Amino acid sequence: MPDSLSTPRYRAATIRSAARAEPTRGSSGSCPSQISDDQAQGTQSWWPSLAYSPTRLWADSQSGAKGGWQVMADYQRWLLHRRITSQRQVQEVMTQFWENGCGRGC
């Protein structure tokens, strides 16, 4: 690499240029709620038990209709599908980080 490309002035100019660049695909420079994510949001209805109240979940578990482990398996399937199909990838990563207890460090 020529010396002129490794100077601090060149690196600073490259960083400023990158900061002015067009937003990447799916990025609008705004908050996540302004990014359409209909495909990922619409899939929760595939697993109706995710919308049940705690009372109904308990009753279903006690009657043997649907165990708590089955509801959690549905929740995991929904999360995986949502994380794969979402247009809000940064939000999904941050949600996973906080759901896991700050990376187990907090």
N, C-alpha and C positions, 0 to 999 in steps of 0.2 A: 504494500500500500504506500503510495507517495506520502511524503511528510506533510504536505499541505492538507491532506484528508484526515490526518490524525491530530490536528491542532485543536485547542479548546474553542477557538472562534468557529471552526468548521462544525464541530460537534454541537455548539450552541445554536448555530444556524439550522442544523438538521433537526434539532429538537423543536425549535420555533416553527419550522415548516411542518413538522408532523402535528403540532398542536393546531395548526390552521387547516389541516386536511379535512376532507369531507368525512362525515360520520360513517362508520362501518355499517354493513348490512344489518337491518333490524334496529339500528340505533337512531334515535331522533333527538338525543341530547336532552330529553325531558324525563319526567318521573315514570316509573314502570306502569302506573295505571293508565297512562296515555298511549301505551303500546297495545295494539289489539292482540288478544290472545284467546280468541274464541275456541279454537281447536282444543287447546289444553284445558280450558275452563269447562267446556261442555262434557267432558268425559266422566265427571263425578257421578252423573246420573246412571252410569253403567253399573255402579255398585250402590244400590239403594240403601243398604244398611249403614252407609256412611252418614246419612242424614237422620238416622234414628236418634231419639232422645236417650239419655243414659238409663232411664226407667225402662224403656222398651228393650234396650240391649240387655239389661239385666234379666228381664222377664224371658226373653228369647233364650238366653244362656241357661236359665234355670229349667225351662221347659224342654231343652234339648233341641230347639228349632235351629239355632245357630249359635255356636260357641264363640266366646270372646276371641279365641285364637283365629277363628274364621274371619271375624270382622277386622282384626289387625292384618290378616293376610290380604284382605280386600284393600285396606288402607295402603299397604305397601305396594300393591299392584297399581293403585291409582297414582301414588307419588312417583313411581318409576315412569309410568306413562306420561304424566304431566311434565316431569323433568326432561324427558326426551323430546316431547313435542312443543314445549313452550317457546315462545318468541322472547321471553324475559329470562334469558339464561343467567344473568348476573343475580337477579332476584332469587332464582332457584338455588344458586350456590350459597347465597347468604342465608336463605331459609334453612337449608340443610345444615349450615354451620351453627345457627342458633338452636335448631331442634336437637342437635347432638351435644348441647351443653358447651357452646363456645369452643369446640374442638377439644373437649374434655379438660380444658385448662381453667375454666371459671369456677 
